């Protein structure tokens, strides 16, 4: 990616270029994590179904809650791998998933705190806006603005080290004045993910109507589709965080300025 202030269109496009440059590492990590998460979902759902005598309600809730929990940890892992891989790639260094996990270990506490706070804020804001249809769009915009104010916490943690509090303060310094631009970027990606989710989640229902299957194959297909969407969305969002971090450092600190080596004569 070019090291210079970026346009809004470039901020939307360049994360995909960053993913493409590291596709083997990111796809391999996502595939392995996705399979592990789906196995956990199936085991938990089957155990609850057996314990409740095959109750439809018990099975459904077990599938939903286990998928949500696994999706949360899946996002945390993929964010912790994608951000260091992206930062290294921009710096001209190629690292694999093992090196990314080593770097994740050092930043794991701050990343975990950030993920927990993101979840609590997201649930709280949407819970306030969801009861009324008319307030829901405003709640989403408000959530986007709050997300924008903490958008760079993950790349700051990996690039500049320090605690979660240090990363938050550094993020405020970099993001100040650009919150609404990042909010628009975040909302644009949510629209993209929604457009992808509709056909992806509709496939299991089509298969069930076509084959007459209405139980375990559909549960596996639905939960796998949901986890796949979460994995794709997190990789794209984490790459966007990296690109935005570089962009704002160029704007605020002149990261794109190159000083010739050697002293003046």
Phi and psi restraints in degrees (value plus and minus 20) as a CYANA .aco file:
   2 UNK   PHI     -88.8   -48.8
   2 UNK   PSI     117.5   157.5
   3 UNK   PHI    -112.8   -72.8
   3 UNK   PSI      69.6   109.6
   4 UNK   PHI    -189.1  -149.1
   4 UNK   PSI     146.2   186.2
   5 UNK   PHI     -77.2   -37.2
   5 UNK   PSI     114.6   154.6
   6 UNK   PHI    -126.5   -86.5
   6 UNK   PSI     133.7   173.7
   7 UNK   PHI    -102.5   -62.5
   7 UNK   PSI     147.7   187.7
   8 UNK   PHI     -82.2   -42.2
   8 UNK   PSI     -59.3   -19.3
   9 UNK   PHI     -83.1   -43.1
   9 UNK   PSI     -59.3   -19.3
  10 UNK   PHI     -87.2   -47.2
  10 UNK   PSI     -55.3   -15.3
  11 UNK   PHI     -84.9   -44.9
  11 UNK   PSI     -46.8    -6.8
  12 UNK   PHI    -100.9   -60.9
  12 UNK   PSI     -56.1   -16.1
  13 UNK   PHI    -106.4   -66.4
  13 UNK   PSI     -62.0   -22.0
  14 UNK   PHI     -84.2   -44.2
  14 UNK   PSI     -49.5    -9.5
  15 UNK   PHI     -77.1   -37.1
  15 UNK   PSI     -55.4   -15.4
  16 UNK   PHI     -90.8   -50.8
  16 UNK   PSI     -53.8   -13.8
  17 UNK   PHI     -86.3   -46.3
  17 UNK   PSI     -58.2   -18.2
  18 UNK   PHI     -86.0   -46.0
  18 UNK   PSI     -59.7   -19.7
  19 UNK   PHI     -84.4   -44.4
  19 UNK   PSI     -64.5   -24.5
  20 UNK   PHI     -81.0   -41.0
  20 UNK   PSI     -56.2   -16.2
  21 UNK   PHI     -88.6   -48.6
  21 UNK   PSI     -41.2    -1.2
  22 UNK   PHI    -146.0  -106.0
  22 UNK   PSI      12.1    52.1
  23 UNK   PHI     -81.6   -41.6
  23 UNK   PSI     -58.4   -18.4
  24 UNK   PHI     -84.1   -44.1
  24 UNK   PSI     -67.4   -27.4
  25 UNK   PHI     -85.0   -45.0
  25 UNK   PSI     -67.9   -27.9
  26 UNK   PHI     -89.6   -49.6
  26 UNK   PSI     -62.9   -22.9
  27 UNK   PHI     -86.6   -46.6
  27 UNK   PSI     -60.4   -20.4
  28 UNK   PHI     -85.0   -45.0
  28 UNK   PSI     -64.1   -24.1
  29 UNK   PHI     -83.7   -43.7
  29 UNK   PSI     -64.4   -24.4
  30 UNK   PHI     -83.9   -43.9
  30 UNK   PSI     -61.1   -21.1
  31 UNK   PHI     -84.1   -44.1
  31 UNK   PSI     -65.8   -25.8
  32 UNK   PHI     -83.8   -43.8
  32 UNK   PSI     -64.2   -24.2
  33 UNK   PHI     -86.3   -46.3
  33 UNK   PSI     -57.3   -17.3
  34 UNK   PHI     -85.5   -45.5
  34 UNK   PSI     -63.7   -23.7
  35 UNK   PHI     -82.9   -42.9
  35 UNK   PSI     -64.6   -24.6
  36 UNK   PHI     -82.1   -42.1
  36 UNK   PSI     -62.4   -22.4
  37 UNK   PHI     -85.1   -45.1
  37 UNK   PSI     -60.9   -20.9
  38 UNK   PHI     -86.9   -46.9
  38 UNK   PSI     -57.6   -17.6
  39 UNK   PHI     -80.9   -40.9
  39 UNK   PSI     -63.5   -23.5
  40 UNK   PHI     -82.0   -42.0
  40 UNK   PSI     -63.4   -23.4
  41 UNK   PHI     -80.6   -40.6
  41 UNK   PSI     -66.5   -26.5
  42 UNK   PHI     -84.7   -44.7
  42 UNK   PSI     -62.9   -22.9
  43 UNK   PHI     -83.5   -43.5
  43 UNK   PSI     -65.6   -25.6
  44 UNK   PHI     -85.0   -45.0
  44 UNK   PSI     -64.5   -24.5
  45 UNK   PHI     -83.7   -43.7
  45 UNK   PSI     -63.2   -23.2
  46 UNK   PHI     -84.9   -44.9
  46 UNK   PSI     -59.0   -19.0
  47 UNK   PHI     -85.0   -45.0
  47 UNK   PSI     -64.6   -24.6
  48 UNK   PHI     -86.8   -46.8
  48 UNK   PSI     -60.6   -20.6
  49 UNK   PHI     -80.7   -40.7
  49 UNK   PSI     -61.9   -21.9
  50 UNK   PHI     -87.3   -47.3
  50 UNK   PSI     -59.4   -19.4
  51 UNK   PHI     -89.5   -49.5
  51 UNK   PSI     -47.5    -7.5
  52 UNK   PHI    -120.4   -80.4
  52 UNK   PSI      -6.9    33.1
  53 UNK   PHI      47.8    87.8
  53 UNK   PSI      11.9    51.9
  54 UNK   PHI      56.7    96.7
  54 UNK   PSI       1.3    41.3
  55 UNK   PHI     -78.7   -38.7
  55 UNK   PSI     111.7   151.7
  56 UNK   PHI     -83.6   -43.6
  56 UNK   PSI     -63.4   -23.4
  57 UNK   PHI     -84.6   -44.6
  57 UNK   PSI     -64.6   -24.6
  58 UNK   PHI     -83.5   -43.5
  58 UNK   PSI     -62.7   -22.7
  59 UNK   PHI     -84.6   -44.6
  59 UNK   PSI     -62.6   -22.6
  60 UNK   PHI     -84.2   -44.2
  60 UNK   PSI     -66.4   -26.4
  61 UNK   PHI     -86.8   -46.8
  61 UNK   PSI     -57.1   -17.1
  62 UNK   PHI     -82.5   -42.5
  62 UNK   PSI     -62.4   -22.4
  63 UNK   PHI     -85.3   -45.3
  63 UNK   PSI     -62.8   -22.8
  64 UNK   PHI     -86.9   -46.9
  64 UNK   PSI     -70.9   -30.9
  65 UNK   PHI     -88.2   -48.2
  65 UNK   PSI     -58.7   -18.7
  66 UNK   PHI     -88.2   -48.2
  66 UNK   PSI     -55.2   -15.2
  67 UNK   PHI     -86.5   -46.5
  67 UNK   PSI     -62.6   -22.6
  68 UNK   PHI     -81.5   -41.5
  68 UNK   PSI     -64.9   -24.9
  69 UNK   PHI     -84.5   -44.5
  69 UNK   PSI     -64.5   -24.5
  70 UNK   PHI     -87.5   -47.5
  70 UNK   PSI     -55.6   -15.6
  71 UNK   PHI     -83.2   -43.2
  71 UNK   PSI     -57.6   -17.6
  72 UNK   PHI     -82.4   -42.4
  72 UNK   PSI     -68.3   -28.3
  73 UNK   PHI     -90.1   -50.1
  73 UNK   PSI     -52.6   -12.6
  74 UNK   PHI     -82.8   -42.8
  74 UNK   PSI     -63.7   -23.7
  75 UNK   PHI     -82.1   -42.1
  75 UNK   PSI     -63.8   -23.8
  76 UNK   PHI     -79.9   -39.9
  76 UNK   PSI     -65.7   -25.7
  77 UNK   PHI     -85.3   -45.3
  77 UNK   PSI     -68.0   -28.0
  78 UNK   PHI     -87.6   -47.6
  78 UNK   PSI     -54.4   -14.4
  79 UNK   PHI     -84.6   -44.6
  79 UNK   PSI     -60.6   -20.6
  80 UNK   PHI     -89.6   -49.6
  80 UNK   PSI     -38.9     1.1
  81 UNK   PHI    -116.5   -76.5
  81 UNK   PSI     -63.1   -23.1
  82 UNK   PHI     -85.5   -45.5
  82 UNK   PSI     -61.6   -21.6
  83 UNK   PHI     -83.3   -43.3
  83 UNK   PSI     -71.8   -31.8
  84 UNK   PHI     -85.1   -45.1
  84 UNK   PSI     -54.9   -14.9
  85 UNK   PHI     -83.4   -43.4
  85 UNK   PSI     -63.3   -23.3
  86 UNK   PHI     -86.3   -46.3
  86 UNK   PSI     -64.3   -24.3
  87 UNK   PHI     -82.2   -42.2
  87 UNK   PSI     -62.1   -22.1
  88 UNK   PHI     -85.4   -45.4
  88 UNK   PSI     -60.2   -20.2
  89 UNK   PHI     -82.2   -42.2
  89 UNK   PSI     -62.6   -22.6
  90 UNK   PHI     -85.8   -45.8
  90 UNK   PSI     -52.9   -12.9
  91 UNK   PHI     -99.0   -59.0
  91 UNK   PSI     -20.7    19.3
  92 UNK   PHI      68.7   108.7
  92 UNK   PSI      -3.8    36.2
  93 UNK   PHI    -137.6   -97.6
  93 UNK   PSI     114.4   154.4
  94 UNK   PHI    -123.8   -83.8
  94 UNK   PSI     103.1   143.1
  95 UNK   PHI    -142.8  -102.8
  95 UNK   PSI     133.6   173.6
  96 UNK   PHI    -116.5   -76.5
  96 UNK   PSI    -193.2  -153.2
  97 UNK   PHI     -88.5   -48.5
  97 UNK   PSI     -49.8    -9.8
  98 UNK   PHI     -85.8   -45.8
  98 UNK   PSI     -67.0   -27.0
  99 UNK   PHI     -83.9   -43.9
  99 UNK   PSI     -56.1   -16.1
 100 UNK   PHI     -84.4   -44.4
 100 UNK   PSI     -59.9   -19.9
 101 UNK   PHI     -88.0   -48.0
 101 UNK   PSI     -53.8   -13.8
 102 UNK   PHI     -82.9   -42.9
 102 UNK   PSI     -63.4   -23.4
 103 UNK   PHI     -90.3   -50.3
 103 UNK   PSI     -51.4   -11.4
 104 UNK   PHI     -84.4   -44.4
 104 UNK   PSI     -56.6   -16.6
 105 UNK   PHI     -78.7   -38.7
 105 UNK   PSI     -58.3   -18.3
 106 UNK   PHI     -92.0   -52.0
 106 UNK   PSI     -50.1   -10.1
 107 UNK   PHI    -124.2   -84.2
 107 UNK   PSI     -15.0    25.0
 108 UNK   PHI     -79.3   -39.3
 108 UNK   PSI     -64.3   -24.3
 109 UNK   PHI     -79.3   -39.3
 109 UNK   PSI     -67.7   -27.7
 110 UNK   PHI     -84.8   -44.8
 110 UNK   PSI     -58.5   -18.5
 111 UNK   PHI     -86.1   -46.1
 111 UNK   PSI     -59.4   -19.4
 112 UNK   PHI     -85.9   -45.9
 112 UNK   PSI     -63.4   -23.4
 113 UNK   PHI     -81.3   -41.3
 113 UNK   PSI     -64.5   -24.5
 114 UNK   PHI     -81.5   -41.5
 114 UNK   PSI     -61.5   -21.5
 115 UNK   PHI     -84.4   -44.4
 115 UNK   PSI     -61.0   -21.0
 116 UNK   PHI     -85.1   -45.1
 116 UNK   PSI     -62.8   -22.8
 117 UNK   PHI     -86.5   -46.5
 117 UNK   PSI     -59.5   -19.5
 118 UNK   PHI     -79.1   -39.1
 118 UNK   PSI     -62.7   -22.7
 119 UNK   PHI     -86.1   -46.1
 119 UNK   PSI     -66.4   -26.4
 120 UNK   PHI     -82.7   -42.7
 120 UNK   PSI     -62.7   -22.7
 121 UNK   PHI     -85.3   -45.3
 121 UNK   PSI     -63.9   -23.9
 122 UNK   PHI     -81.7   -41.7
 122 UNK   PSI     -66.5   -26.5
 123 UNK   PHI     -83.4   -43.4
 123 UNK   PSI     -62.7   -22.7
 124 UNK   PHI     -84.4   -44.4
 124 UNK   PSI     -66.3   -26.3
 125 UNK   PHI     -85.9   -45.9
 125 UNK   PSI     -65.3   -25.3
 126 UNK   PHI     -89.3   -49.3
 126 UNK   PSI     -51.3   -11.3
 127 UNK   PHI     -85.5   -45.5
 127 UNK   PSI     -55.3   -15.3
 128 UNK   PHI     -92.4   -52.4
 128 UNK   PSI     -56.0   -16.0
 129 UNK   PHI    -111.9   -71.9
 129 UNK   PSI     -39.7     0.3
 130 UNK   PHI     -91.0   -51.0
 130 UNK   PSI     -52.9   -12.9
 131 UNK   PHI     -76.1   -36.1
 131 UNK   PSI     -53.5   -13.5
 132 UNK   PHI    -135.0   -95.0
 132 UNK   PSI     109.8   149.8
 133 UNK   PHI     -79.6   -39.6
 133 UNK   PSI     -56.9   -16.9
 134 UNK   PHI     -89.5   -49.5
 134 UNK   PSI     -46.3    -6.3
 135 UNK   PHI    -110.5   -70.5
 135 UNK   PSI     -34.0     6.0
 136 UNK   PHI     -82.7   -42.7
 136 UNK   PSI     -66.5   -26.5
 137 UNK   PHI     -79.2   -39.2
 137 UNK   PSI     -57.7   -17.7
 138 UNK   PHI     -87.9   -47.9
 138 UNK   PSI     -55.2   -15.2
 139 UNK   PHI     -85.4   -45.4
 139 UNK   PSI     -59.0   -19.0
 140 UNK   PHI     -84.8   -44.8
 140 UNK   PSI     -62.7   -22.7
 141 UNK   PHI     -83.9   -43.9
 141 UNK   PSI     -63.6   -23.6
 142 UNK   PHI     -80.4   -40.4
 142 UNK   PSI     -63.0   -23.0
 143 UNK   PHI     -82.8   -42.8
 143 UNK   PSI     -60.7   -20.7
 144 UNK   PHI     -80.4   -40.4
 144 UNK   PSI     -59.9   -19.9
 145 UNK   PHI     -85.5   -45.5
 145 UNK   PSI     -62.5   -22.5
 146 UNK   PHI     -86.3   -46.3
 146 UNK   PSI     -58.0   -18.0
 147 UNK   PHI     -82.7   -42.7
 147 UNK   PSI     -60.8   -20.8
 148 UNK   PHI     -81.4   -41.4
 148 UNK   PSI     -56.5   -16.5
 149 UNK   PHI     -88.1   -48.1
 149 UNK   PSI     -39.1     0.9
 150 UNK   PHI    -139.7   -99.7
 150 UNK   PSI      -0.6    39.4
 151 UNK   PHI     -86.1   -46.1
 151 UNK   PSI     -47.6    -7.6
 152 UNK   PHI    -121.2   -81.2
 152 UNK   PSI     -12.6    27.4
 153 UNK   PHI     -77.7   -37.7
 153 UNK   PSI     -65.8   -25.8
 154 UNK   PHI     -82.9   -42.9
 154 UNK   PSI     -73.2   -33.2
 155 UNK   PHI     -83.2   -43.2
 155 UNK   PSI     -52.8   -12.8
 156 UNK   PHI     -84.6   -44.6
 156 UNK   PSI     -60.6   -20.6
 157 UNK   PHI     -78.3   -38.3
 157 UNK   PSI     -63.2   -23.2
 158 UNK   PHI     -99.9   -59.9
 158 UNK   PSI     -58.3   -18.3
 159 UNK   PHI    -101.4   -61.4
 159 UNK   PSI     -52.7   -12.7
 160 UNK   PHI    -141.1  -101.1
 160 UNK   PSI     -18.2    21.8
 161 UNK   PHI      40.8    80.8
 161 UNK   PSI    -176.8  -136.8
 162 UNK   PHI      67.0   107.0
 162 UNK   PSI     159.8   199.8
 163 UNK   PHI    -106.7   -66.7
 163 UNK   PSI     155.8   195.8
 164 UNK   PHI     -83.3   -43.3
 164 UNK   PSI     -60.7   -20.7
 165 UNK   PHI     -81.2   -41.2
 165 UNK   PSI     -62.1   -22.1
 166 UNK   PHI     -81.5   -41.5
 166 UNK   PSI     -61.6   -21.6
 167 UNK   PHI     -85.7   -45.7
 167 UNK   PSI     -57.1   -17.1
 168 UNK   PHI     -85.9   -45.9
 168 UNK   PSI     -64.9   -24.9
 169 UNK   PHI     -84.0   -44.0
 169 UNK   PSI     -60.3   -20.3
 170 UNK   PHI     -86.0   -46.0
 170 UNK   PSI     -58.8   -18.8
 171 UNK   PHI     -83.4   -43.4
 171 UNK   PSI     -63.0   -23.0
 172 UNK   PHI     -78.3   -38.3
 172 UNK   PSI     -59.2   -19.2
 173 UNK   PHI     -86.2   -46.2
 173 UNK   PSI     -61.7   -21.7
 174 UNK   PHI     -96.1   -56.1
 174 UNK   PSI     -57.5   -17.5
 175 UNK   PHI    -103.4   -63.4
 175 UNK   PSI     -41.8    -1.8
 176 UNK   PHI     -68.1   -28.1
 176 UNK   PSI     102.4   142.4
 177 UNK   PHI      71.4   111.4
 177 UNK   PSI     -31.6     8.4
 178 UNK   PHI    -133.1   -93.1
 178 UNK   PSI      -7.3    32.7
 179 UNK   PHI     -80.0   -40.0
 179 UNK   PSI     -63.6   -23.6
 180 UNK   PHI     -92.8   -52.8
 180 UNK   PSI     -50.9   -10.9
 181 UNK   PHI     -84.3   -44.3
 181 UNK   PSI     -63.7   -23.7
 182 UNK   PHI     -89.0   -49.0
 182 UNK   PSI     -52.8   -12.8
 183 UNK   PHI     -82.1   -42.1
 183 UNK   PSI     -64.6   -24.6
 184 UNK   PHI     -81.6   -41.6
 184 UNK   PSI     -58.4   -18.4
 185 UNK   PHI     -84.3   -44.3
 185 UNK   PSI     -65.1   -25.1
 186 UNK   PHI     -82.6   -42.6
 186 UNK   PSI     -64.5   -24.5
 187 UNK   PHI     -85.8   -45.8
 187 UNK   PSI     -58.7   -18.7
 188 UNK   PHI     -81.2   -41.2
 188 UNK   PSI     -60.3   -20.3
 189 UNK   PHI     -89.4   -49.4
 189 UNK   PSI     -54.4   -14.4
 190 UNK   PHI     -83.0   -43.0
 190 UNK   PSI     -57.6   -17.6
 191 UNK   PHI     -83.4   -43.4
 191 UNK   PSI     -64.0   -24.0
 192 UNK   PHI     -80.4   -40.4
 192 UNK   PSI     -66.2   -26.2
 193 UNK   PHI     -84.9   -44.9
 193 UNK   PSI     -56.2   -16.2
 194 UNK   PHI     -84.7   -44.7
 194 UNK   PSI     -62.4   -22.4
 195 UNK   PHI     -83.7   -43.7
 195 UNK   PSI     -54.3   -14.3
 196 UNK   PHI     -95.6   -55.6
 196 UNK   PSI     -52.2   -12.2
 197 UNK   PHI     -89.6   -49.6
 197 UNK   PSI     -55.7   -15.7
 198 UNK   PHI     -78.6   -38.6
 198 UNK   PSI     -76.5   -36.5
 199 UNK   PHI     -88.4   -48.4
 199 UNK   PSI     -53.2   -13.2
 200 UNK   PHI     -85.8   -45.8
 200 UNK   PSI     -63.7   -23.7
 201 UNK   PHI     -99.6   -59.6
 201 UNK   PSI     -36.0     4.0
 202 UNK   PHI     -99.0   -59.0
 202 UNK   PSI     -41.8    -1.8
 203 UNK   PHI     -79.8   -39.8
 203 UNK   PSI     -66.2   -26.2
 204 UNK   PHI     -79.2   -39.2
 204 UNK   PSI     -57.8   -17.8
 205 UNK   PHI     -86.6   -46.6
 205 UNK   PSI     -57.5   -17.5
 206 UNK   PHI     -84.1   -44.1
 206 UNK   PSI     -62.0   -22.0
 207 UNK   PHI     -83.7   -43.7
 207 UNK   PSI     -61.0   -21.0
 208 UNK   PHI     -85.3   -45.3
 208 UNK   PSI     -59.3   -19.3
 209 UNK   PHI     -88.4   -48.4
 209 UNK   PSI     -55.9   -15.9
 210 UNK   PHI     -94.4   -54.4
 210 UNK   PSI     -60.7   -20.7
 211 UNK   PHI    -117.5   -77.5
 211 UNK   PSI     -35.3     4.7
 212 UNK   PHI      60.0   100.0
 212 UNK   PSI      -9.4    30.6
 213 UNK   PHI    -110.5   -70.5
 213 UNK   PSI     110.8   150.8
 214 UNK   PHI    -153.3  -113.3
 214 UNK   PSI       1.7    41.7
 215 UNK   PHI    -150.6  -110.6
 215 UNK   PSI    -129.2   -89.2
 216 UNK   PHI     -86.1   -46.1
 216 UNK   PSI     -63.8   -23.8
 217 UNK   PHI     -78.5   -38.5
 217 UNK   PSI     -58.5   -18.5
 218 UNK   PHI     -89.1   -49.1
 218 UNK   PSI     -59.5   -19.5
 219 UNK   PHI     -80.8   -40.8
 219 UNK   PSI     -65.5   -25.5
 220 UNK   PHI     -84.1   -44.1
 220 UNK   PSI     -63.5   -23.5
 221 UNK   PHI     -84.6   -44.6
 221 UNK   PSI     -63.6   -23.6
 222 UNK   PHI     -86.0   -46.0
 222 UNK   PSI     -67.1   -27.1
 223 UNK   PHI     -87.5   -47.5
 223 UNK   PSI     -56.6   -16.6
 224 UNK   PHI     -85.6   -45.6
 224 UNK   PSI     -61.8   -21.8
 225 UNK   PHI     -83.8   -43.8
 225 UNK   PSI     -61.6   -21.6
 226 UNK   PHI     -84.0   -44.0
 226 UNK   PSI     -64.0   -24.0
 227 UNK   PHI     -87.6   -47.6
 227 UNK   PSI     -56.5   -16.5
 228 UNK   PHI     -83.1   -43.1
 228 UNK   PSI     -62.3   -22.3
 229 UNK   PHI     -84.6   -44.6
 229 UNK   PSI     -61.2   -21.2
 230 UNK   PHI     -82.4   -42.4
 230 UNK   PSI     -63.9   -23.9
 231 UNK   PHI     -83.0   -43.0
 231 UNK   PSI     -67.1   -27.1
 232 UNK   PHI     -81.4   -41.4
 232 UNK   PSI     -65.9   -25.9
 233 UNK   PHI     -82.6   -42.6
 233 UNK   PSI     -60.3   -20.3
 234 UNK   PHI     -88.9   -48.9
 234 UNK   PSI     -59.7   -19.7
 235 UNK   PHI     -83.3   -43.3
 235 UNK   PSI     -62.7   -22.7
 236 UNK   PHI     -84.9   -44.9
 236 UNK   PSI     -65.1   -25.1
 237 UNK   PHI     -87.3   -47.3
 237 UNK   PSI     -61.2   -21.2
 238 UNK   PHI     -84.3   -44.3
 238 UNK   PSI     -58.9   -18.9
 239 UNK   PHI     -85.7   -45.7
 239 UNK   PSI     -56.1   -16.1
 240 UNK   PHI     -85.8   -45.8
 240 UNK   PSI     -57.6   -17.6
 241 UNK   PHI     -81.0   -41.0
 241 UNK   PSI     -62.1   -22.1
 242 UNK   PHI     -84.6   -44.6
 242 UNK   PSI     -67.4   -27.4
 243 UNK   PHI     -82.7   -42.7
 243 UNK   PSI     -61.5   -21.5
 244 UNK   PHI     -86.1   -46.1
 244 UNK   PSI     -56.3   -16.3
 245 UNK   PHI     -81.8   -41.8
 245 UNK   PSI     -67.6   -27.6
 246 UNK   PHI     -83.0   -43.0
 246 UNK   PSI     -62.5   -22.5
 247 UNK   PHI     -81.2   -41.2
 247 UNK   PSI     -66.2   -26.2
 248 UNK   PHI     -92.2   -52.2
 248 UNK   PSI     -48.9    -8.9
 249 UNK   PHI     -89.8   -49.8
 249 UNK   PSI     -53.3   -13.3
 250 UNK   PHI     -85.2   -45.2
 250 UNK   PSI     -63.0   -23.0
 251 UNK   PHI     -90.8   -50.8
 251 UNK   PSI     -61.7   -21.7
 252 UNK   PHI    -107.9   -67.9
 252 UNK   PSI     -54.5   -14.5
 253 UNK   PHI    -144.5  -104.5
 253 UNK   PSI     -17.0    23.0
 254 UNK   PHI      46.1    86.1
 254 UNK   PSI      19.3    59.3
 255 UNK   PHI     -79.7   -39.7
 255 UNK   PSI     -46.7    -6.7
 256 UNK   PHI    -102.0   -62.0
 256 UNK   PSI     -25.0    15.0
 257 UNK   PHI    -100.9   -60.9
 257 UNK   PSI     107.6   147.6
 258 UNK   PHI    -126.0   -86.0
 258 UNK   PSI     104.2   144.2
 259 UNK   PHI    -117.2   -77.2
 259 UNK   PSI     100.8   140.8
 260 UNK   PHI     -78.6   -38.6
 260 UNK   PSI     122.3   162.3
 261 UNK   PHI     -96.1   -56.1
 261 UNK   PSI     135.7   175.7
 262 UNK   PHI      77.6   117.6
 262 UNK   PSI     126.7   166.7
 263 UNK   PHI    -107.8   -67.8
 263 UNK   PSI     146.1   186.1
 264 UNK   PHI     -94.3   -54.3
 264 UNK   PSI     126.3   166.3
